[in-house]
């Protein structure tokens, strides 16, 4: 095992030895339903990589529950467990949504009596109307495009056990917030929060999203690979959007395909790559666990924080 100043660097072949003799708690059909549009993942990946990750989450969660119980005893208060919150960060198109959905299903199967919920921070983007008014539509996904005060309030309410908490819904089909539609959370035991911005440091806020996390994951890959995955995903979106005039990608799907891909490459360069390099990648070393991907989304090594 290699070491850095803050991480144990573990090759996949070594990682898979840490928690053996386990069978993937889902079928191939279920796994296919969880995948992102162009993500590559197999049951072998689940057994060799993700089952040890779920076991690691279990270690962190038991420590968290023990600490909460001891603190409440110290304060002479009744024990009332707060939800365990997992943050998952990474670039657009790197596969973090698949990781989040897979982890949610696995933890739901492992903890049959616990309520495991998942939300994405896309729902806390400002609506397109506001982005246009502020002239930052081309900065969608950058820190200024999120209603961070609302996201922080949401996480505070969840962490403090509010009976019911609403998360806004974002649609990738219409490329905007769905007005009047919400995901309702009713006191989850485990909450997974997935988004490009979840490990970013505060701008003007005194607290930030990651302050609510009890375990955090960053999904990582070289930017050239992520660009290719982004363009591959764009192609899949075009192939599925041409029958739906309400889909945001419809005009690109029925138009000149080369021009559509030229536009996508420009968006990657001006928006997604800049956002990755300036605001997302600098948060990588704040994660408890880094999952590194190589060609074809293959996980080749993991970085586990020492301290």
HELIX and SHEET records of a PDB file:
HELIX    1   1 UNK A   12  UNK A   15  1                                   4    
HELIX    2   2 UNK A   28  UNK A   34  1                                   7    
HELIX    3   3 UNK A   43  UNK A   45  1                                   3    
HELIX    4   4 UNK A   46  UNK A   50  3                                   5    
HELIX    5   5 UNK A   51  UNK A   74  1                                  24    
HELIX    6   6 UNK A   96  UNK A  110  1                                  15    
HELIX    7   7 UNK A  121  UNK A  124  5                                   4    
HELIX    8   8 UNK A  128  UNK A  133  1                                   6    
HELIX    9   9 UNK A  137  UNK A  139  5                                   3    
HELIX   10  10 UNK A  143  UNK A  145  5                                   3    
HELIX   11  11 UNK A  148  UNK A  159  1                                  12    
HELIX   12  12 UNK A  209  UNK A  212  5                                   4    
HELIX   13  13 UNK A  223  UNK A  241  1                                  19    
HELIX   14  14 UNK A  250  UNK A  254  1                                   5    
HELIX   15  15 UNK A  257  UNK A  267  1                                  11    
HELIX   16  16 UNK A  268  UNK A  272  3                                   5    
HELIX   17  17 UNK A  273  UNK A  275  1                                   3    
HELIX   18  18 UNK A  276  UNK A  280  3                                   5    
HELIX   19  19 UNK A  281  UNK A  286  5                                   6    
HELIX   20  20 UNK A  295  UNK A  297  5                                   3    
SHEET    1   A 8 UNK A   2  UNK A   3  0                                        
SHEET    2   A 8 UNK A   7  UNK A  11 -1                                        
SHEET    3   A 8 UNK A 299  UNK A 305 -1                                        
SHEET    4   A 8 UNK A 289  UNK A 293 -1                                        
SHEET    5   A 8 UNK A 215  UNK A 220  1                                        
SHEET    6   A 8 UNK A  84  UNK A  90  1                                        
SHEET    7   A 8 UNK A 190  UNK A 194  1                                        
SHEET    8   A 8 UNK A 116  UNK A 120  1                                        
SHEET    1   B 2 UNK A 165  UNK A 171  0                                        
SHEET    2   B 2 UNK A 176  UNK A 185 -1                                        
END                                                                             
